[in-house]
Amino acid sequence: MTLLKRLFAAVTVAGVMAAGAAHAGEPYTTLPQPQPTQSKDKIEILEFFSYHCPHCYHLDPGISAWAAKLPADVQFRRVHVAWPGMTNIQPYTKLFHTMQALGVQDKLHTKLFDAVQRDKVEVRNPEIAADWFSKQGVDKAKFNQAWSSFGVESAARQAENISKNYRVDGVPTVIVNGKYKTSLADVGGESQLFALLDQLIDQERKAMGGKKPADSKKPAEKK
């Protein structure tokens, strides 16, 4: 092997290791560094998405229906992606955390998605966003206060580190229990995605020494 070929091979291997370990024949990767989950007693599913993303919008009804039927030992959460320099996405990340601060994300998540993707409301403009939220019953002064708060600003900045730690390079991306990463692009379709997620959930449940709860009903999802 020539020196050039050896260097190319070394760079290729390093890139694969940095991104995560691929599984032969399986449309997912293992993160090089497992990430902490909110609860040690539950299997955590994270959906990295963006209100800016049409693919995320099309997936949203399906993944919401799937998440609503998850067993009680599985926790589903949405995480708005953020990447350095992506100024077109940053306002949506901030809106996501503003809704969390106001306690209206569960109520307005789908409505905001519709406003952005279907109705083309330019909510990245804070004044337009404040007007839109006011029409949804959110006090405009409270919206402006939350939007400008230190907590929301900090959470939006931290989202970049979270996206980096999970090696999220596109959306929608789904993480299973801080370990496994997959996406629609990896699996080819929604039904394949949900089948894979169910498989990985069962795999994690067995690794944790648990059994699937007899009652599959669980509290409302956290977005």
N, C-alpha and C positions, 0 to 999 in steps of 0.2 A: 504493500500500500504506500502510495506517495505521501509526502509530508502534507500536501494540500488536502488530500483525501482524509488523512488522519485528523487534520484540524477541523474539516467540515463535519466529520463524524462526532468529534468531541463537542463541537458547538451544538449539534443536533441533539445529542444526549442531554447536554446541560439544559437546553430549552425544554425538553420533555420533563425532566426532573423538576424544573422550576414551576411548570404548569400543573403538574400532578401526575400520578401513575395511572396509565391507561390499562384497562382490563381487556385482554384479547377476546374479541367477539362480543363485548358488552359496550353499550353506548353511554358509558359514564367513566369518570376518572375519580381517583382518590386524592384528596388534597394532600400536599406534601407535609402540611402541619395542621392537624385537627384543630378546629376552633371550638371554644367553649359554648355550651348551650345554656339556655335560661334555667332549665330544670334537669337535674340528674335522673329524675323519675319518669321523664317523658321523652319520647322520640320527637325531635324538633325538625320541622320542615320549613325552610325559608324559601320564599319566592322573591328573587331579585327582579325588579321590573322598573318601568318608567311610564309616567303618564304621556310622555312624548312618543312612546313606542307603539305602533299599530299592531305588531304581533302580540304584544302584551295585552292590548285591548281585546283582540280576538280570542285570546286564551282565557281572559278573565271570567266569563260565565262558566266555562267548563271547569276551571280549577276551583272556583268558588263552590260549585256543586259537589265536586270531589271532596274538598276540604270539609264541607258540612257533614259528610258521612263518615269521617275518620273516627276511629275508636278513641276512647277516653284517654288512652296512654300516648296519644300523638297530639302535638301542638303545632298548629300552622300559623305562620306569621309572614307578612309582606314586608319587604325592605326596599325602599326606593334607592336605586343605584346612583352613584355619583363618581365622576371621573375628573381628574385635574384638567382644567382648561376647557371643559365642555360647558360653555356658558349657556348653550341652548337648553341644557338639562337642569342646571343648577336651580333655577326658580321653581321647577317642579319638585325637586328634592326638598326645598324649603317649604313649599305648600304642604307636602306630605307631613312634615314635622309640625307645621302650624296646626293642621287638623288634629294631630295627636295631642298637642298642647291644649287645644280647645275641647277635646273629647268628642269630636264629631266625625272621626274617620270612618267608623263602621256605617254611619248614617249617610255620609256624602261621598264615599269612595267611588261607587258606580256612577253617581251623578257627575262627579268631576271628570271621570274618564269619558263619559258621554259628551260633556261640554267641550273637552279638548279635542277628542277624535272625531266626533260626529258633527258637533255644532260649530267647531273651529273658534271657540271663545279664547281670546288671547289672555289667559289668566296669568301668564308670566309677567304681565304688567300689574304691579301691586294695586293700582287704583281700580283697574278692571276686575282684578281678583276680589278686592274688597266689595265692590258692587255685586259681583256674582254671589259671594257668600252671604251678603245681606239679603239677597232674594231667597236664599235657602234657610233664612231664619237666624243667621248668625249676626250678632250685634257688630256693626262696622268698627266701632271703637275697640271692641275686644279683639277683633280680627287684626287690626293694625297693631295693637299692643303685642299680641302673640307673634305676629310676623317679624316685628322688630326686636323681640326679646333676645336676651343673651342665651337662654336655653335653646331656642330654635336655631339661632345662628351657630351655636356650638354643635348641635346635633347634625345640622346640615354639613358642617365641615368634617365631622367625625365619619360621616357616611362615606367619604372618600377612602379613609383607612379601612373601613369595614369591607367595602367593595374590593379593595386591594388584597386584604387578608384572605378573602374567599376566592381570589383569582377570577373574579367576574370580568370577562372581557366582552360580554354581549348579553342582551336580555331578550326574552325571559330566560333566566337561569334558576334552577332549583337545587338547593343543598339539602341533603339528608343527614341529620344528626351531626352536623359540623364536620362530616367526613367525605361524603360523596357528592359529586357535582355532575349535573346533566342539564340538557336543554332540549327544546323542540328541534333544533337543528341537529342534535345528536341522535335523536330517536326517530324522527321523521313524521310525527303526528301526535295529536292529543291522546288518543287511545293507547298508543305505545308508551307515551310519557307516564300516564297514570298507572299502567301495568308495571312499568319499571319501578315507579315510586312505591307501589304496593309491595313489590318484591324486596326492595331495599329496606322498607319498614319491617317486614317480617324477618329479614336477615338481622337487623339491629335488635329487634325484640328478642330473638334467640340468643344473641351475643350478650344481652343484658340479663338473660336468665328469666325472662318474663313470658307470660302467656297472653294471647289476645283476649281482651275483656269480653265477657259474654254479651254485655250491652254495648252496642256500638255508638250509642248516642253520647254526645259530649257537649260542653258549654259552647257558646257561640265563638267563632274563630276570632283570633286577634289579628288585626290587619296592620 
